[in-house]
Amino acid sequence: MSRGLEILFLGTGTSQGVPVIACPCLVCKSKHVHDIRLRSSILVRSENTSVVIDTGPDFRQQMLIHNITKLDAVVFTHEHKDHIAGLDDIRAYNYVQQKNMPVYCTRLVETAIRRDFFYAFSESKYPGVPEMDIIPIDEKNSFQIGDIPFVPIRVFHHRLPVLGFRIYDFVYITDANSIPDDELEKLKGARIVVLNALRKQSHISHFNLEQALSIMEYIKPEYGYFTHISHLMGLHNEVEAELPSHIRLAYDGMKLAI
């Protein structure tokens, strides 16, 4: 991998985050820092380039928590609200960096962005709206943002196509419950694999813990991490105690230095 590449987990929670509003469960009442999860997102940062994958509802908060003063691009996995809702707040970077924000996404995601943030594409724009340049992702081809290469991995979130990404020998996949065989091949040889694992019980559109562990066993990465975790998974420390030593639960603020 490129020297100095860092992965920062901005959020590791599912669509409702953890704690869930009004939930009295042990996880939601926990004060342990690893049991508090914002919506899933990562920052990929090299010496010269900073890229966020997904801007969920907590995007602004995440940027402030980690003092992210420079952002070169946004990459989207899919169009669900817990992954795109915070896009409006790129306008802070528009102002500071004095340029449009490059936004990499599929045509399906572009359609959702143009619908949900219609005011950003109006012929007569209100001053201060987010300014972006949408760059379509061709799922069959890799692309480069600055000095960071991205290889798309097409997975499925029930029936919805979602993109994961391989960056050198690091893989990030969220919101999936199936990976086609030809796409699964793209994970082979990866040293670090991040995969969604929603809870222990089965789910219609997410891998549960058992399924995620099965994929890790098939890929055999040196290190594996689970993300997009719900309060139904259980307490962070108790679940980790049940996992193989090379598999961990990701947590908000965790950094991987590559």
C-alpha positions as CSV (number, residue, x, y, z in Angstrom):
1,M,0.0,0.0,0.0
2,S,0.9,3.6,-0.4
3,R,3.0,4.9,2.5
4,G,1.1,7.0,4.9
5,L,-2.4,5.9,3.9
6,E,-4.8,6.1,6.9
7,I,-8.3,4.9,7.3
8,L,-10.4,6.8,9.9
9,F,-13.7,5.3,11.0
10,L,-16.0,8.3,11.2
11,G,-19.0,6.2,12.1
12,T,-19.7,2.5,12.6
13,G,-23.4,2.4,13.4
14,T,-26.4,1.4,11.4
15,S,-29.1,3.7,10.0
16,Q,-30.5,4.7,13.4
17,G,-27.1,5.0,15.1
18,V,-26.4,3.8,18.6
19,P,-27.9,4.7,21.0
20,V,-31.3,4.5,19.3
21,I,-33.8,7.2,20.2
22,A,-36.0,6.2,23.2
23,C,-34.4,2.7,23.4
24,P,-33.9,1.4,27.0
25,C,-31.7,-1.6,26.1
26,L,-28.3,-2.2,27.7
27,V,-26.4,-1.2,24.6
28,C,-28.2,2.1,24.2
29,K,-27.8,2.9,27.9
30,S,-24.1,2.0,27.8
31,K,-21.7,4.9,28.5
32,H,-18.7,2.9,27.0
33,V,-17.2,4.9,24.1
34,H,-17.2,1.9,21.8
35,D,-20.9,1.4,22.2
36,I,-21.7,4.9,20.9
37,R,-21.9,4.8,17.1
38,L,-22.6,7.4,14.5
39,R,-23.8,6.4,11.0
40,S,-21.3,4.5,8.9
41,S,-18.6,6.4,7.1
42,I,-14.9,6.4,6.7
43,L,-12.2,8.9,5.7
44,V,-9.4,7.7,3.5
45,R,-6.4,9.9,3.8
46,S,-3.0,9.9,2.1
47,E,-0.2,12.5,2.5
48,N,-1.9,14.5,-0.3
49,T,-5.5,13.4,-0.6
50,S,-8.5,13.2,1.7
51,V,-11.7,11.3,0.6
52,V,-14.9,10.6,2.6
53,I,-16.9,7.5,1.7
54,D,-20.6,8.4,2.4
55,T,-22.0,11.5,4.0
56,G,-24.7,10.3,6.4
57,P,-26.8,12.5,8.7
58,D,-23.8,12.8,11.1
59,F,-21.4,14.1,8.5
60,R,-21.1,17.6,9.9
61,Q,-20.6,16.2,13.4
62,Q,-18.0,13.8,12.2
63,M,-16.0,16.5,10.4
64,L,-16.0,18.7,13.5
65,I,-15.1,15.9,15.9
66,H,-12.0,14.9,13.8
67,N,-11.1,18.5,12.7
68,I,-11.2,17.6,9.0
69,T,-10.2,20.9,7.4
70,K,-9.5,19.6,3.9
71,L,-11.7,17.3,1.8
72,D,-10.8,16.5,-1.8
73,A,-13.8,14.3,-2.8
74,V,-16.8,12.4,-1.6
75,V,-17.5,8.8,-2.8
76,F,-20.8,7.1,-2.3
77,T,-21.7,3.5,-1.8
78,H,-25.4,3.9,-2.4
79,E,-28.3,6.2,-2.1
80,H,-30.0,5.4,1.2
81,K,-30.5,8.4,3.5
82,D,-28.1,7.2,6.2
83,H,-25.4,7.4,3.6
84,I,-26.2,10.6,1.7
85,A,-28.3,12.9,4.0
86,G,-25.4,15.0,5.2
87,L,-24.2,16.0,1.7
88,D,-25.5,19.6,2.1
89,D,-22.7,20.3,4.5
90,I,-20.0,20.0,1.8
91,R,-20.8,23.7,1.3
92,A,-18.5,24.5,4.2
93,Y,-15.6,23.0,2.1
94,N,-16.9,24.9,-1.0
95,Y,-16.4,28.1,1.0
96,V,-13.0,27.3,2.5
97,Q,-11.5,25.6,-0.6
98,Q,-13.2,27.9,-3.1
99,K,-14.1,25.1,-5.5
100,N,-16.8,22.6,-6.3
101,M,-16.7,19.3,-4.4
102,P,-16.1,16.2,-6.7
103,V,-18.7,13.6,-5.9
104,Y,-18.2,10.1,-7.2
105,C,-21.3,7.9,-7.5
106,T,-23.3,5.6,-9.7
107,R,-26.2,6.9,-11.9
108,L,-28.7,5.5,-9.3
109,V,-27.1,7.6,-6.6
110,E,-26.9,10.6,-8.8
111,T,-30.6,10.4,-9.4
112,A,-31.3,10.4,-5.7
113,I,-28.9,13.3,-5.1
114,R,-30.5,15.4,-7.8
115,R,-33.9,14.7,-6.2
116,D,-33.0,15.2,-2.6
117,F,-30.8,18.2,-3.1
118,F,-32.7,19.7,-6.0
119,Y,-31.8,23.2,-4.9
120,A,-28.2,22.6,-5.6
121,F,-28.9,22.0,-9.3
122,S,-31.4,24.8,-9.8
123,E,-30.8,27.2,-12.7
124,S,-31.3,30.1,-10.2
125,K,-29.4,29.0,-7.2
126,Y,-29.8,30.6,-3.7
127,P,-26.4,31.8,-2.5
128,G,-24.6,29.3,-0.3
129,V,-26.0,26.1,-1.7
130,P,-23.7,23.1,-2.0
131,E,-21.6,23.1,-5.2
132,M,-20.6,19.8,-6.6
133,D,-19.3,18.1,-9.7
134,I,-20.8,14.7,-10.1
135,I,-18.4,12.1,-11.6
136,P,-20.1,8.9,-12.6
137,I,-18.5,5.6,-11.4
138,D,-18.2,2.9,-14.0
139,E,-18.6,-0.2,-11.8
140,K,-16.4,-2.2,-14.2
141,N,-13.4,0.1,-14.0
142,S,-11.2,1.5,-11.3
143,F,-10.7,5.2,-10.8
144,Q,-8.2,7.5,-9.1
145,I,-8.7,10.4,-6.7
146,G,-5.5,12.2,-6.2
147,D,-3.0,9.5,-5.3
148,I,-5.6,7.0,-4.0
149,P,-6.9,4.3,-6.3
150,F,-10.4,2.8,-6.0
151,V,-11.6,-0.5,-7.4
152,P,-15.4,-0.8,-7.2
153,I,-16.9,-4.0,-5.8
154,R,-20.6,-4.5,-6.7
155,V,-22.6,-6.1,-3.9
156,F,-26.3,-6.3,-3.1
157,H,-28.3,-4.8,-0.2
158,H,-31.3,-7.1,-0.7
159,R,-32.1,-6.2,-4.3
160,L,-30.3,-2.8,-4.3
161,P,-26.9,-2.7,-5.9
162,V,-24.3,-1.1,-3.6
163,L,-20.6,-0.4,-4.1
164,G,-17.8,-1.5,-1.9
165,F,-14.2,-0.5,-2.7
166,R,-10.8,-2.0,-2.7
167,I,-7.9,0.4,-2.1
168,Y,-4.6,-1.5,-2.6
169,D,-5.1,-4.4,-0.1
170,F,-7.7,-2.7,2.0
171,V,-11.4,-3.5,1.3
172,Y,-14.5,-1.6,2.6
173,I,-18.0,-3.1,2.2
174,T,-21.1,-1.8,3.9
175,D,-24.8,-2.5,3.5
176,A,-24.6,-5.9,1.9
177,N,-26.2,-9.3,2.3
178,S,-24.8,-10.9,-0.8
179,I,-21.6,-10.7,-2.9
180,P,-21.6,-12.3,-6.4
181,D,-18.9,-14.8,-7.0
182,D,-17.0,-12.7,-9.6
183,E,-17.0,-9.7,-7.2
184,L,-15.9,-11.9,-4.3
185,E,-12.8,-12.6,-6.3
186,K,-11.8,-9.0,-5.9
187,L,-11.5,-9.5,-2.2
188,K,-8.9,-12.2,-2.4
189,G,-5.5,-11.3,-1.3
190,A,-6.7,-8.3,0.7
191,R,-4.8,-7.8,3.9
192,I,-7.6,-5.8,5.7
193,V,-11.3,-6.4,5.0
194,V,-14.1,-4.2,6.5
195,L,-17.5,-5.8,6.2
196,N,-21.0,-4.9,7.5
197,A,-22.4,-7.1,10.3
198,L,-25.7,-5.7,11.6
199,R,-26.6,-8.1,14.4
200,K,-26.6,-11.7,15.5
201,Q,-30.0,-12.5,14.1
202,S,-30.6,-12.8,10.4
203,H,-31.7,-9.8,8.4
204,I,-33.3,-9.3,4.9
205,S,-30.6,-6.9,3.6
206,H,-27.5,-7.1,5.8
207,F,-25.1,-9.8,6.8
208,N,-25.5,-10.9,10.3
209,L,-22.5,-11.8,12.5
210,E,-22.4,-15.5,11.4
211,Q,-22.6,-14.6,7.7
212,A,-19.9,-11.9,8.0
213,L,-17.6,-14.3,9.8
214,S,-18.2,-16.9,7.1
215,I,-17.0,-14.5,4.4
216,M,-14.0,-13.5,6.5
217,E,-13.1,-17.2,6.8
218,Y,-13.4,-17.6,3.0
219,I,-11.3,-14.5,2.2
220,K,-8.8,-15.1,5.1
221,P,-7.6,-11.5,5.5
222,E,-4.8,-10.8,7.9
223,Y,-7.2,-8.5,9.8
224,G,-11.0,-8.2,9.6
225,Y,-13.3,-5.5,11.0
226,F,-17.0,-5.3,11.2
227,T,-19.0,-2.1,10.8
228,H,-22.6,-0.9,10.3
229,I,-23.4,-2.4,13.7
230,S,-26.8,-2.1,15.4
231,H,-27.6,-2.0,19.1
232,L,-29.0,-5.5,18.6
233,M,-25.5,-6.9,18.1
234,G,-24.8,-6.5,21.9
235,L,-22.2,-4.8,24.0
236,H,-19.0,-4.1,22.1
237,N,-16.6,-5.7,24.6
238,E,-18.8,-8.8,25.0
239,V,-19.1,-9.4,21.3
240,E,-15.4,-8.9,20.7
241,A,-14.6,-11.6,23.3
242,E,-16.5,-14.1,21.1
243,L,-14.5,-13.3,17.9
244,P,-11.4,-14.8,16.5
245,S,-8.3,-12.8,17.5
246,H,-7.7,-11.3,14.1
247,I,-11.4,-10.1,13.7
248,R,-12.5,-7.0,15.6
249,L,-15.5,-4.7,15.8
250,A,-14.7,-1.4,14.3
251,Y,-15.6,1.6,16.5
252,D,-16.0,5.4,15.9
253,G,-12.7,7.1,15.8
254,M,-10.6,4.0,15.1
255,K,-7.7,4.5,12.8
256,L,-5.9,2.0,10.6
257,A,-2.4,3.2,9.5
258,I,-1.5,1.4,6.3
